[in-house]
Amino acid sequence: MSRLSRHADPVPARGQRRAAWSFLLLLLLGLTACSGTRLLYQNLDWLAFEAMDDRFEIRPDQEDWVKASLDDLHGWHRVTQLPAYRLTLDELAVRFGDGLDAGDLVWLDRQVERHRRTLVDLVVPELARFLADLDQEQLARYTEASREAIDEAAEQLEWSQRKRQAYRLETFVDRIERWTGELSQDQLGGLGRDVAGLADIRREWIAQRRARLQELTELLSGNPGPEVIEAALYSRWKDLDRANPSGYVAHRNRLKRQVFDLLVRLDATLTPAQRRHVSERLEGYVSTIDIVVASR
C-alpha cells in the first residue's frame, strides 16, 4: 500500500481491460521489458485473445484465424520492435545520465509516438478484418462493456476535489517510485504541489471516449466492409492531434508540458541512490529485451 493511500478516500477498482488488437497494441507498448514481465510478454498473444473474448465473445469460426493473426503480430513485434525499443532505452539511459531536461522528455515522447504509429500500421488491417466479421450480438456486447468501462472511469467526476487530488497524487507517486525507489518527504511535498497545479482534463477525456465509442458503434452497425473500417481506424489512430478536436488537443498538450516540467524538477532533486535505481531499472529493461529476442 502506498504511504499516501491511508490519507486518501477509498477509490473504486480500475476499469475493465481493453480488448481487440488495440488491447494488444497497448500491451506491446506497456509490457515490453519490465522486470518480471518476461513470462507475460511470451504469452502476450494468449492474453490478447482472452481479452478480446471477454469483450466480444469470439465465435468458434473466428478462433483459429484470430489466434493465428495475434501469433503473427506477436512474432513480428518480438523480432522487429523489441530491438527498436532497446535503441530508445539505450539513448534514454545516456540522456538520464546527463540529467533530464524538457528537450529530453520531448524526444522520448516523440520516440514513443513513433513506436505507437508503427504498431498502428500493422494492427489496423487485422482489427478491421475482425470488426467487419462481428455479428450483432458481439457488437452489442462490446458496446455495453465499453460503456460500462467509460461510466466507471467517469465516476471520478463525482468525487470531491480533495478525493480526486489525493488519488491523482497517489497515482503519480506510485508510478515514480517504481523507478526511483522511495521518495523523501521533501520530494513528496514538491511533487504534491506540482500535481496540484496540473490541468485536469478528465471531463474532456471522458467526453472523447464516449464520442469515439458512438462513432465506432454507428459505423459497425451499418455492416461496412473491412476497407471502410480500416480507413476509419487509421483516421482515428494514426495522427491523434489531427483526429481529436483542437480544443482537446490544446488541453492535452498543456498537461503534457506541465508533466514534463514536473519530471525535470524532480530529476534535479534525485539522490545518487535514486539515480542508480533508475539506471538499474533501465538496464533491467534492456536485459529483458535481449533475453526475449534471443529466445525466439
KALINSUL-V342218 format. One line per field, one symbol per residue. ss: DSSP state (H for helix, E for strand, - for the rest). psi: psi as a letter, one per 20 degrees, with the letter a starting at -180 (. if undefined). burial: + if it has 24 or more other ideal C-beta (glycine too) atoms within 12 Angstrom, else -. A space follows every 10 residues. Layout:
ss = ???
psi = ???
burial = ???
This chain:
ss = ----HHH--- ---------H HHHHHHHHHH -------HHH HH-HHHHHHH HHHHHH---H HHHHHHHHHH HHHHHHHHHH HHHHHHHHHH HHHHHHH--- -HHHHHHHHH HHHHHHHHHH HHHHHHHHHH HH---HHHHH HHHHHHHHHH HHHHHHHH-- HHHHHHHHHH HHHHHHHHHH ----HHHHHH HHHHHH---- -HHHHHHHHH HHHHHHHHHH H----HHHHH HHHHHHH--H HHH--HHHHH HHHHHHHHHH HHHHHHHHH- -HHHHHHHHH HHHHHHHHHH HHHH--
psi = pqiihiiqqq qrqrrqqqaa hhghggghhh kgkqpjjghg ghkhhggggh gghhhhmpqh iigghgghgh gggggggghh hghhhggghg hhggghhipq rhhhhggggh gghghghggg hhggghgggg hijqrhhggg gggghghggg hghihhiirq hggggggggg ggggggihgi apqrhgghgh gggghhiqqo jgghgghggg ghggggghgh hjlrrhgggg gggghhhgnh hhhqqhgggg gghggghghg gghghghiip rhghhhgggh gghggggggg gggii.
burial = ---+---+-- ------++++ ++++++++++ +++++--+-- ++-++-++++ +++-++-+-- -+---+--++ --++-+++-- ++-+++-++- -++-++---+ ---++--++- ++--++-+++ ++++-+++++ ++++---++- +++-+++-++ --+--+---- ---+++++++ +++--++-++ --+---++-+ ++-++--+++ ++-+++-++- -++--++-++ --------++ -+++-++--+ ---+---+-- ++--++-+++ +++++++-++ ---++-+++- ++-+++-++- -++---
